[in-house]
């Protein structure tokens, strides 16, 4: 199974990194820093945003933006994560 990632509200919503050791390690670090059970209430730290971007690099296919209902490139997904709520 290929690595995949879904983002919503500027953060992780769903993912699958199967046996990808780097992906699993990054997810453990992300959750250790503190994660809400709801993407809507998650407030990512700068490091958590970096982790999400590192996870994006591990996905071979496009990243799904759940709220927008579309797939985007890795570059667009990183921009989405890093700029979300930076008004």
For each residue, the residues with C-beta under 8 A, 3 or more apart:
1: 16 18
2: 59 60 61
3: 15 16 17 18 20 23 58 59 60
4: 14 15 16 59 61 64
5: 12 14 15 55 56 59 63 64 77
6: 12 13 14 15 63 64 65 66
7: 10 11 12 13 52 63 64 65 66 77 80 81
8: 11 13 39 40 65 66 67
9: 13 39 40 42 67 84
10: 7 44 80 81 84 85
11: 7 8 39 42 44 48 52 81 84
12: 5 6 7 15 30 35 39 42 52 55
13: 6 7 8 9 39 66
14: 4 5 6 66
15: 3 4 5 6 12 23 27 55
16: 1 3 4
17: 3 20 23 24 27 55 58
18: 1 3 23
19: 24
20: 3 17 23 24 58
21: 24 25
22: 25 26 58
23: 3 15 17 18 20 26 27 55 58
24: 17 19 20 21 27 28
25: 21 22 28 29
26: 22 23 29 30 51 54 55 58
27: 15 17 23 24 30 31 55
28: 24 25 31 32
29: 25 26 32 33 51
30: 12 26 27 33 35 48 51 52 55
31: 27 28 34 35
32: 28 29
33: 29 30 45 47 48 51
34: 31 45
35: 12 30 31 42 48
36: 39 41 42 43
37:
38: 41 42
39: 8 9 11 12 13 36 42
40: 8 9
41: 36 38
42: 9 11 12 35 36 38 39
43: 36
44: 10 11 48 49 52 81
45: 33 34 48 49
46: 49 50
47: 33 50 51
48: 11 30 33 35 44 45 51 52
49: 44 45 46 52 53 81 82
50: 46 47 53 54
51: 26 29 30 33 47 48 54 55
52: 7 11 12 30 44 48 49 55 56 81
53: 49 50 56 57 78 81 82
54: 26 50 51 57 58
55: 5 12 15 17 23 26 27 30 51 52 58 59
56: 5 52 53 59 63 74 77 78 81
57: 53 54 74
58: 3 17 20 22 23 26 54 55
59: 2 3 4 5 55 56 62 63 74
60: 2 3
61: 2 4 71
62: 59 71 72 73 74 77
63: 5 6 7 56 59 71 72 73 74 76 77
64: 4 5 6 7 70 71
65: 6 7 8 68 69 70 71 72 77 80
66: 6 7 8 13 14 69
67: 8 9
68: 65
69: 65 66
70: 64 65
71: 61 62 63 64 65
72: 62 63 65 76 77 80
73: 62 63 76 77
74: 56 57 59 62 63 77 78
75: 78 79
76: 63 72 73 79 80
77: 5 7 56 62 63 65 72 73 74 80 81
78: 53 56 74 75 81 82
79: 75 76 82 83
80: 7 10 65 72 76 77 83 84
81: 7 10 11 44 49 52 53 56 77 78 84
82: 49 53 78 79 86
83: 79 80 86
84: 9 10 11 80 81
85: 10
86: 82 83
87:
